[in-house]
Amino acid sequence: MKPYDPGSYPFEPDAFAHAIRAFADIMEAQTATEFTCEGLRFYRPHGVFPSPVGAISSAFLQHVLPRCHGPRLLDVGTGAGVYALHAAARGLDVVATDINPTALKAAAQNAERNRLSGIDFRLGRIFAPITPTERFHEILANLPFSRPELCRPIASSPYFTSVCMPEEDSRAFYENVTDHLLPGGRVYFTLGSSADGGMVLDTCTESGIRLSVLHEIPRPDTGEVLLVIEGRLS
Ligand SMILES: C[S@@+](CC[C@H](N)C(=O)[O-])C[C@H]1O[C@@H](n2cnc3c(N)ncnc32)[C@H](O)[C@@H]1O
């Protein structure tokens, strides 16, 4: 794995702006869907990501989950619960959070329909639902990462389910993630070249987290490269 260098990934603002307008339209128009993902069944109501399981979700399932041995795993921004349920199916002890009550309810129902018990679902922003002393072996987060000024709001969702969230939420994640990692713990998160990668790298470095690129997904439609990043406490 190579160290994360935000300057080495291309970004084309015009292509990105165009793609984001199209993406917001798709999100607005989406209806509820049911899908199967690696043997588990999911229901995704309108306004909840993902539909269908895309390249990032596949990367988490193929490249991240096999590295997670827990037993304590936190999935921040669980959406319909895809990673949380797969982690629980592997026997891990999972806490799953989301800011969107519709997403959290769907994730809990998805756990029930797949007969997976023992996932602790908690509603709230970033680490707000986690007590100050709670720590995990692995933290997963496929959160919206693009800079807010680049994004178009989605009228039907107040929860920024598309590509950006308020800057203070991004900072809250990177500034506080070490408080919730056990010694030797790792964080896995998604980032793209539309993110403020310099802020992410500086904040993590200051907190003693070393970032490496685990997986790269070129996105010709948005003119950026999506990354799945591993952060290790150094
Ligand atoms: C891109 S979706 C990913 C969902 C799921 N992890 C997946 O990959 O299938 C981002 C999720 O983060 C949630 N989210 C957005 N802002 C958040 C915040 N500030 N705190 C917690 N969750 C947030 C959204 O509601 C959404 O479910």
The ligand as an SDF file (V2000), in Angstrom:
LIG
                    3D

 27 29  0  0  0  0  0  0  0  0999 V2000
  -22.6170    7.3020    1.0980 C   0  0  0  0  0  0  0  0  0  0  0  0
  -23.7650    6.7300    2.3090 S   0  0  0  0  0  0  0  0  0  0  0  0
  -23.0000    5.1850    2.7810 C   0  0  0  0  0  0  0  0  0  0  0  0
  -23.9270    4.1780    3.4130 C   0  0  0  0  0  0  0  0  0  0  0  0
  -23.2690    2.8390    3.7350 C   0  0  0  0  0  0  0  0  0  0  0  0
  -22.1500    2.9830    4.6570 N   0  0  0  0  0  0  0  0  0  0  0  0
  -22.7830    2.1740    2.4620 C   0  0  0  0  0  0  0  0  0  0  0  0
  -21.6390    2.3770    2.0670 O   0  0  0  0  0  0  0  0  0  0  0  0
  -23.5880    1.4720    1.8490 O   0  0  0  0  0  0  0  0  0  0  0  0
  -23.3640    7.8020    3.6650 C   0  0  0  0  0  0  0  0  0  0  0  0
  -24.1880    7.5610    4.9310 C   0  0  0  0  0  0  0  0  0  0  0  0
  -23.7140    8.4670    5.9210 O   0  0  0  0  0  0  0  0  0  0  0  0
  -24.8190    9.0250    6.5990 C   0  0  0  0  0  0  0  0  0  0  0  0
  -24.3890   10.3240    7.1030 N   0  0  0  0  0  0  0  0  0  0  0  0
  -24.3120   11.4930    6.4230 C   0  0  0  0  0  0  0  0  0  0  0  0
  -23.8630   12.4650    7.2070 N   0  0  0  0  0  0  0  0  0  0  0  0
  -23.6420   11.9100    8.4300 C   0  0  0  0  0  0  0  0  0  0  0  0
  -23.1760   12.4140    9.6780 C   0  0  0  0  0  0  0  0  0  0  0  0
  -22.8450   13.6880    9.8090 N   0  0  0  0  0  0  0  0  0  0  0  0
  -23.0890   11.5620   10.7290 N   0  0  0  0  0  0  0  0  0  0  0  0
  -23.4300   10.2520   10.5820 C   0  0  0  0  0  0  0  0  0  0  0  0
  -23.8860    9.7190    9.4310 N   0  0  0  0  0  0  0  0  0  0  0  0
  -23.9820   10.5320    8.3620 C   0  0  0  0  0  0  0  0  0  0  0  0
  -25.9190    9.1090    5.5530 C   0  0  0  0  0  0  0  0  0  0  0  0
  -27.1930    9.1860    6.1420 O   0  0  0  0  0  0  0  0  0  0  0  0
  -25.6720    7.8460    4.7550 C   0  0  0  0  0  0  0  0  0  0  0  0
  -26.4150    6.7600    5.2520 O   0  0  0  0  0  0  0  0  0  0  0  0
  1  2  1  0
  2  3  1  0
  2 10  1  0
  3  4  1  0
  4  5  1  0
  5  6  1  0
  5  7  1  0
  7  8  2  0
  7  9  1  0
 10 11  1  0
 11 12  1  0
 11 26  1  0
 12 13  1  0
 13 14  1  0
 13 24  1  0
 14 15  1  0
 14 23  1  0
 15 16  2  0
 16 17  1  0
 17 18  1  0
 17 23  2  0
 18 19  1  0
 18 20  2  0
 20 21  1  0
 21 22  2  0
 22 23  1  0
 24 25  1  0
 24 26  1  0
 26 27  1  0
M  CHG  2   2   1   9  -1
M  END
$$$$
